C-alpha cells in the first residue's frame, strides 16, 4: 500500500517545500528503531504543519484479528522520531506477570534515548517520578514509565525532555515521546535572589488565599455523579497561580494561565481561554470563532433558591425566547440544532442546548451562535458566538476599561442580582500580551468575604465588534460552611512551603503571536509528582487533591520495605505498584493473617475501582456480593483460611461452575482427606493454576492465610486466561 501511495502521490507532493526527508525515509527510520508487528499490514500516512514544524504521521493497523495499531510521528525536516505509541488487542484476555524488572526496562529505555536523542542526552536528567499507579487488568501490558527532563545551566526545564514506557512482559517500547524546543533564549542564572528572599516574597505577597472550593461532582474513575461538596481551603490564588517569584527581579510573577490551565481549578468555571479556529457545527465548518477550552471542568447550570424540585421544565420555545431577550440573534441565523440534555457536571439539572447558523452556506465566512438555558430555572447559563467583526473592519479596538463596561452592562441585564455578589479578578492573561481584538473578564463569586472557586461568570468581549461573544455562568446554592477556626495565613504558608519548598526552574510561555519566552523563577518544588498538594484543608492544614480527596485516599504506588527475601516478594511488589494493601504504609507485614476486608479492598484497589473515596464496610460487602466474589455471610474483620482464599480467587476468574463439578478432582496433599468435599474443586483449580502457593505436601486448608499468600494468589489469578463478564457494578 505504501508503494501504491508513493506511485500515485510522489514523495515531493506528499510533503511540502519544507520537507527534506521523504515519507519513505520516515517509514524506514521508524522500522529501523522499533519493531512493528508483522500482522500490522495496513499503513496510512499523512503530512502536517504546526508551530513552524513539518511532520509525517505514520499509522500501521492490523486488518485481521487480533487487532492493533502502531502510530508514529516523524519530523519531516530533521528526520527525528517525535513520538510512537502502540496498542494490541488480545483475543484471550489475561494479565501477564512482568518478566522484566524496573532496572531491566530502564536499561531498554536508556539505550533508546541514547540512540535517538544522543545529541541531547548530556543535557537531560532522569527524574525519579513516583511510579504511576498500575492496574491489574487484562487489557494491556504491565508497563514501566521513565522520564528525562532538560537541564539548562544546571536548572530544570521540565517542558522539554523524553518520556518512554516499556512493557515488563517483553521489553517492547509501548510509548515514546520526544519534545525539544530549539533556539530558546534562557536567562542566565546570575545575580539572582536567594531562596530565602524568594520565600519571603512568597509569604509577603501573599500567594496563598482562603477560598471556598467546589470539587468536581463526577467520580474520576466510575464517571458516576457524586453529591456536590463545598470545602474551605487554602490554595494558590488565581492571580499568582504557580506560586512563582521571578529569580532576577524578586517580584511575584504570573506565569501564562493558558499554559498552566490543566492544573488550575481556581477560576470561575475552571476555564482557560485560547483564541482558536474551530468548527461550530458540521454545517458551519468554515466559521472562525472564539472558543473557550475547559481546563478541568465544564461550568454547571445555575439554580435559583426557592425553586421546587418538581417544578415543570420550560419548553424549547420558552428557552429560545429567553436567549432572544438576552442576546441579539441576526436575522439570517437559522436554528439548526436543539436538545434537552443533562448537565454532566450537575446531573440533577437539564439544559436546553440551542445552535444557530447563518442561513447560506457559501464559501465565505459563516456565522454561528450557541446557547444553553437551564430548563428548570430559565437562567441563561452560557453562550458562544462567532466573531462579531469582519476582517475589513478597521475600527479602533476598545481598551480594557471600555470593554469591561460592555461586560458589566451585559451582566446587569442578564444577572441583575448576582452581579452584586461577584468581583472582577485582575487577570493577566497571556502575560499582559492579550490579542487586541478581545478582552477576557472573570467575575468570581464572593461569600462571607471569601472567593468561591468555580463559581461566578466569565465573559469574552470582542473589542472591535464591541459585544460579548462568550459567556459562562456557574452558581451553587448550597449552604456554605463557616470560616471560623481556620488556620492563619502564616501557619498555612509555613506548612505549604514545608511540603513544597521553592526551587529554581525555567518555564516556557507561548504568547498569542506564537512567540515563546523563557522565565527563570522560584516555584513550589513539584518533584514531577502529580500529587504534590496545591490545596490544603483550611482547618487542618492537610493536603488534598483537585477532587477534594485527603492524602489518605490518593492513589499512590507503594514501595514496601519489609518484603525482601520473602517468597512472594515479586508479587507483593506488584501489588504495591497498584497501591493495594496499603493499610500499614510502607510496611506490608507479609506474615500477618489476612482478613476478608483487607483482601476485598485490595482487589478493588488493584482493579482501579473506587479509588476516589473510602468505602464503608457495607459498600465493600455489597460490591463483593454483586461481583460474585462472596457467596457466604462473612464479616470483614474475619481471617481467611486457605480454603476461603481459594474460593474467592476462583470466583474472581469466573471458574466457579467448573469448581462445583463433583467427582473429577484430586490433589496430592497428605491431608487431602481434611478438605471439605464441596471445596475440593476450588482448591484443586487454585493449586493447579498456580494461584495457591503450597511448598510442601501438606495444605492445611483450614489454616489462616497470610497477607503474602493473599498477594501471591491475587496476582497469579490475573495470569489465568478467563472468560470476560461485564459486571453491573
N, C-alpha and C positions, 0 to 999 in steps of 0.2 A: 504493500500500500504506500509506503514511503517513496519507493521508486516511481510508482504511478503518479504520486503527487508532484514529485520533482520534475517529471516529464511534462505534466500539464501546467504546473506553476514553477518555472525555473527559479533557482535559488535567489537570483538577483531581483526577482519580482516578489518573492515571498517576504523578504525583508524590506529594507528601505535603503536610501543612500547612506544612512548612518552605520549600517551593519558592516562588519569586517569579516566575521566568520559566516559560513553558510549554515543552513538548518541541518544539513547532513553532517557537518563537522560538530555541531552541537549534540546531535544524537550520538555520534561516536564517542564524544567526550564523556557523556553520561554512562555509556556502556563500558568504557574503559575503567570507570571508577566505582561502579555499582553493579550488582548482579540483578538483572531483570528476569523474573521467572519466564521460562520458555513458553508457557501457555498464554502469556500476555502478547498476543499476536497482532492486536489491532492498535495502530499508532495514529494519533491525531496531533497535529502541530499547529501552532499559532504564533503570531508576531505582535508584540505590544510595545508601546512607548508611553512612559510616565516618569515624572520627576527627572526629566532630561536623561532617562535611561531607556535603552532599547533591549528587549529581551525576547527569547524564544520560549514558548511554553510547549512542553512535550508530555503527552499523556498516553501511556500504554494501558490497554484493557484486555481482560480475558473474555473471549466470546462464549466459551462453553464453561459449564460448571466444573470445579468451583470457581466462582467469580473472584475478581480482584482488580487492583489498579496500581500503577506506578506513575507518579507525576513528578515532573522536574521543570525548573526554570533556569535558563542559561543566559548570561549576559551576551548580547549579540555583538558587542564591541570587543570586550576583553576575553570572552570565551569562558569566564569563571562560572562555575556552577553555583547558583544563588540558593537554591533550596530543592529538596526532594522529599517526597512522602510516599509511603506505600501502605496498602491495605489488602489483606487477602481474606476471602470468605472460607469458612470451614464447614464442610458438609457434615462432619461428626464433631459437634462441639465438645471440647474438653480442655481443661486448664492443664498446661504442662509446667512441671517444675523447672525453674531456671537451672540449666546445666552450668551456666557461667556465673561467676561471682561479679560483684561490683568492680573489683580490681581487674578482672578479665575484660569486662566490657569497656572500662576506662581506657585500657591499652588500645582497644579497637578504635575507640573514638579519637584518642590522641594521635594514632597513626594516620587516621583520615584527615584530621586537621593539618597535620604536618605535610600531608601530600597535596591537599587542595589549597591551603592558605599559608604556605611556607613563608611567603614574603612578609606576613604579618604575625607569624607565630610568636616572635620575640616581643611583640607589642601587646600580647594578651596574657591574661591570668585566669587560671581555673578557679572558679569561685565555689565555695562549699555550700551549695544550696542544701537546705534540708530536703532530703529526698522526697519526691512527690508521694502522696498517699496512693498506694496501689489498691486495686480491687481484685478479689478472687472471682474472676468471671471466665467464661469460656469463649469470648468473642475475639480477643486479640492477644498477641504475645505479651508476656511479662517483660516490660522494658525498663532499662535504666537510663536516666537523663543526666546530661552533663552540659555545663555552660562555661564558656570562656568570655570574659569581657575585656574591652580595650582599655589599656592603661596609657595615659599620656602624662609625661612629666612626673611619673610616679603616682598619679591621681586617677581614680577610676572614672571611666566614661561608659556607663552601662548601656547606653543606647546602641553602641556598636559591639559586635562580637559574633560568636558562633554558638549555636545550640545543636546538640547531637543526642539522639535517642537510639539505643541499641537493644536488640532483643536478647533477653537472657536465655532463650531457648537455643538459638543457633548463631548468635552474633551478627545477625543481619542489621544493617542500619535502617531503622524504621522512619526516622525523620532527620533531616539536616537543614539548618538554616544559617546562612551567612549574610550578615548585614554590616556594611562598612561604607562610611561617607567620606569621600575624598575631598581634598582641598579645603578643609576646615581650618580656621584660624583659632588657636587655643590661647587664651590669655596666659601669660607667664605667671607662675605662682611665686612671684617675688613681691616684697613689701605688702604682704597680706596681713590681715588682722589675726590675732592669736585665737585659739579655740576658746579661751576664757572670755575674750572680748565678744566673740560671736554668741556665746552662751548668754552673756549679759544683755546683748541686743535682743536676743530671742525672748528673754524674760521681761525686759523693759517695754517691748513694743506694745502690748503682749501679743503673742501669736495664737495662744490657745483661747478659746471662747466657750462660755457656758451656753448650751443650746438644748432645745427640745429636739429629739431625734426620732424619726419615724422609720423603723426598719421596713424593708420590703415585706409585703404580705404574702408573697409567693414563696413556698418551700423551695429552696435551691436544688434539692435532689429530686423530690417527687413531683415538683411543679404544682402541688396542691395548695389552695389558698389557706392561709392562717389568719387568725384574728389580728387586726391592726393593734400595735402597741405604741405607746408614747413613752420614750425614755429620756431621762435628764442626764446629759453627758457633757464632758468637755472634749472638744476636738479643735483641730487647727481651723482658724477662721477662714471664711471664704476668701477674704482679701489676701490672706497670706497662706493660702493652701500650698503645701510643700514645705512650710516652715523654713524658708531659705533666707540666709543672710549673705549678702554679697561679700566675698572674701577680700575684694580690693577696696571697696568704699566703706564697708562696715555698716551698710544700710539694709533694712529689710527689702527683699526683692520678691515681686510676684512673678513667678515663672508662668509660662504660657498655659492658660486654662485649657485650651483645646488639647494641648499635648498631654495634660495630666487628667483629663476628664474621666478616663476609665477608672481612676482611683477615687474620684471625689463624689460625695453624696450630699454636700453641704448647701448646694444652691437650690432654689425653689424649683421643684420638679426634677432636680438632678440632671439638668440639661446643659450640654456643652454645645457651642454653636460653631458651625462652619458654613462658608459660602460654597455651594456645590451646584453642579449641574445634575439634575435627576429628572426622571420622568414622573409626571403627576399620575397618569393612568396609562393604560395601553393605548388609549385613544389620543393621548397628548404627549407622546414620547419625545416630541421635539421641543417642548417648552422648557425654558430656563427658569428655574425657581430658586428662591432662598429656602433652604431647608434646615431644620434642626435635627440633630442626631442625638438620640438618648444616650447619655453616658452610662447610666446604670439602671434607671427606672423610667417608665413612661408615666407622665403625670396622670393622676387619677381624677375622675369627675368629682365635683364638689357635692356636698349635701347641705340642705338647709334645715336649721333647727325647727322643730315643731312639725315636720313632715311625717305623717304616719306611714308605717311600713306597708300598709295595704292600700295606700292611695293609688288611684289609677295612673297609668303612664300616658304621657302626651302622645298624640298621633304624629305621623310623618309630616302632615301638612302644618300642624302646630309648630313642630320643630323648624320647618322651613321659614315660617313667619318670624320666629324668634331670631333666626340668622339674619333675615332681611332687615329687621329693626336695628340690628347692631352693626351690620356690615353692608356696604353698598355692593350689590351684585350687578355687574354690567349687563346691559340688555341683550347682548349677543351671547351670553353664557347660557348653557343648557344643562339641566340636572341630568347627569349620566348614571350615577350610582347612588343607591340609598340602602341602608341596612341598619337593623336594630341589633346591636351586639353587646355581649357582656364586656365590661372593662376588666382585663386580665389582672390589673393591679387592685381592683376592688370588685370582686366577683358578685357582690350583692347589688351592684349598680349596673344599669344598662344605659348605653348611649346611642343616639342616632348618629350614624356616620353618613355624611352627605358630601357629594362631589359634583362640582360643576366644571364644564369646559367650554371653550369657545365653540360656536356652532359650526364654523367652517373648518376644514381640515386641509388647508393648502400647505405649501412648502414654507410659509412664513412662520414666525414665532407665534405660539398658541398660548392662550390664557387659561388659567386654572385656579380653582378655589375649592378647598375642602373645609368642612366644619364639623364639630362634634357638639352635640347638645345632650345634656343629662335628661334622660327620658322620664325621670321621676320628679326632678325639681325644676326643669326648664332652664337651667343655667347653661349659658354658652361657655363651655369649658375649653375650647380650643378652635383655632382656625389657622389656615396657612394658605397664602395666595401667591400667584406668580408676581414677579417684579412689576410694580406699577408703572415704572418709567421705561421709555424705549431708548434705544441706543443713540437716537438722534437728539434726544433732549439735552440741551446744553445748560440747563438751569443750574445755578449755584447750589450745591448741597447745603442743607441746614446744618448748623453747628449742633453740638450735643445738647445745649440748653434748650434750643428751639425744638429739637426732636423730642426731648423729654416732655415738653408741653403737649405735643401731639399724643404721646403715650398716656400722660395724665388725663387728658380730655377723654380719651377712649375708655379708660377705666372708670372715670366719673360717670360715663354714660352706661357702661355695661355692669359695673360693680360699685354703685354709689356708696354702699355701706361698708364694703370690705376695703375700699381704698384708704379708709381711715385707720385700718388695722395693720397696715404694712409700711415698710420703709424701703427706700431705694438704696440698693447697695452701690457703692462707688466702684463698680467693676473696672478692671483694666484689661479688657480682652485684647489678646494679641500683643501684649506688652505696650499698649498705647498706640499701636500701628494698625488700627482697625481700618478696613476699606472705607473710602469716603462716602460711598453710597448707602451705608447702613449705620444705624446706632442700635445697640442692644441694651435692654434695661431689665434688671432683676428686682422685683418688688417682693421682699421677704416678709412673711407674716411675723408679728411680734405678739407674744402672750406673756403677761406678767413682766414685761420688760425684757423678755428673753426671746431671741430669734428662734423660729421653728424651721428646721431643715426640711426640704421637700414640701414646703407649704408656702403658697403665695402666687404671684402672677409673673409671667415672663413675656416680654414683647420685643419684637424687632421692628424698627421704623425705617422705611425707605426714605432716605433724606432728600432724594431728587423728586420722587412722586409725592412726597410729603403725606405719607399714610402708613398705618400699621399693616405689615404684611405677614406677621406671625404673632400668635397669642396662645399661651397655655396657662391654665389655672389648676391648682391643686389645693384643696381646702378640707381639713378634717375637723369634725365637730365633737370628738370625744373629749372627755374631761382630762385636763392637763394636770400632772402631778405637782405637788407643792415643791418649791425650790428651797425650803428650809433644810438646815443641816447638811448643806453641800460643803465639800472641801473648798478651802480657799484657793484662789488662783495660784498663789505661790506654792502651796502644797502640791497641787496637781502638776504644776510645771516641773517641780523637782522630780516627781515620780515619772513623768513623761520622759524627761531627759536622761533619767537613770536607765529606763528601758531602751530608749532610742537616742543615744548620745549624738551630738552633732559631729559630722565628718565632712571633709572636703570631697567634692565631686564636680565633674563637668556635666552640664546639662545642655541638651540641644533644643533650640526653639526654632520652629518654622513659622515665618510670618506669612500673611496672605499673599504677598508677592512672590512666595516660593523661596525667598532667601533665608538660609539657615544662619543662626547666630549661636555662639557658644558662651555660656555663663559659667564662671567659677564661683561656687558658693558653698557655704556650710549648710548641710541639711541633716535632718534626723537620719541616723545610720539605718539603712534598710537591711543590710546583710542579705539582700536579694531573696528575702523570705516573704511570701505573700501574707503571712500572719503577723507581721510587725504591727502592733496596735496603733491605729490612728485615732481611736476613740477610747475614752476612759470613763467609767461609771462615775458620775459626779459625786456620789455619796460614799463610795467605797474606794475609788481610785483604781479599780480592777479593769484591765483591758478587755475590750470586746471587739468583734469584727463588724463588717458592714451589715450583717444580718441581725445584729444585736445579740449575738451569742457570746456568753462569757468564755474565758480561755479554756475552762474545763470541758467545753463542748466542741472545741476546734478539732477538725480532722487533721491529725499530725502523725507522721511516721515516728515510730519509737525504736530506738536502739537499746536493746536490753543488755544490762551489764552483768547479769548473773547466770548466763546460759553457756558460757564457754566450756567445752568438753562434754556437754550433755548430748545424748544420742539423738535428740530432736533439735539440736542447735540450729540446723538449717531451716527446719520447718518453723520453729519459733521466731527466727529472724524474719521469715516471710510474713508471718502474722504481725510482727512489729511494723513492717512496712505498710500494712493496711490500717494501722492504728488500733487493732483489736487487742484485747486482753490488757488494756492499759490501766486497770484499777490501781496498780501499785507504782505508776510512773515508769521509771527506767528499770525497775525490778520486776521480773516475770514470776519468780517463785515457782520454778518448774516442778518441784516435788510436792507442792501443796495440792490437796484434794480439790478437784474441780466441782463446782456447783452447777445446777441446772441453769440458774440465771446468768452466771458468768459465760457459760458456753453459748446460750442463745443470743446474748448481747454481742458476743464476739462474731457469731455467724451473721448477724445483721450488719455489723460494722464492716466485716470483711467483704460483704457484697455491696457496700456503699449506700445502704439504706438507712434512713432516719438519723443521719449524722448531724442534722441541724438542731436537734433537741434531745433531752434526756427522756427516754420513755419510762413511763410508770411500770410497775410490776404487772399490773393488769393488762396494759397495752402489749408488753412483751409476750405474755401468755396467749393473748388473743391472736397476735400475728403468727406465733409459732403453731397454734392450732389451725389457723386458716391455711397455712402453708403445708400442713400435714406432718410437721416435724414431731408433734406430740400427739399421742393417742390416749395417754393415761393422764389422770389427775395428779399433778405434782406441784410442789412448792419450789419457788425459785432458789430458796436457800438450801434445798436438799442436795446432798452429794450424789454424784452419778456413779453407778457401777460400770464396769466394762461391758456388761450386758446391755445396760441402758444406753451407753455411748454408741454401741454397735447399732442399736435400733434407730437412734436419731440420725446417724450418718447414712444408713441405708435408705431411710425416708428422704433425706436430703437429695440423694442421687436418683430418686424416683424408682427404686427397685424393690419396694415393699411387696408388691404382688408376687414376685419371684421368691422372696424370703418366706412367704406364708405357705409355699408348697411343701407338703409333708412327705417324708419317706425317701428323699433323694439326697440328703446332706449327711456328711460325716466329717469329723475333724480329728486330727491326730493327737489331741491333747490327752494327757494321762488322767485328767479329771473331767473327761467328756461326759461322764455319767452324772455330773452335778449340774449340767446345763439344762435349764428348763426346755422341754421339747418344743414349746411354742416360740422359743428364742433361738433355736438351733440354726434355722435358716439365715437369720440376721447375722449371727456370729460367724457362720461358715462363709458367707459372702464377704463380710468385712475383713476376715482373715485372708481369704483367697484373693481379694482385690488389693491387698496391701494396705488397707486402711487401719486395721488393728495391729499394733505393734506387740508381738509376743516373742521374746528372746529365747525362752526355754520351752519345754514341752508341757508346762502347766499353765493353764489360762487364768484360774481364779476368777470366774465370771462375776461373782458377787463382791469382789474386792473393789473398793472405791478407786476410780481412775484419777490420775494426776493431771495437772494442768499441762505438763509436757505431752502426755498421752493424747489429751484432747486436741492440742495444737497439731500434733503429728497426724491424727485422724482427720481433722478438718482439712488440712492442706492436701492430703492424699485423696480425700474424697473428690476433690475438684479435678484430679487427674483422670478420673474414670469417665469414659465416654458414656453419656447418658441421654435419654430422650428429653426433649425440651417441653416443659409445661409452663404455660402462661398463668401465673398466679393472679388471683383477683386483687391481692394486696401486696 
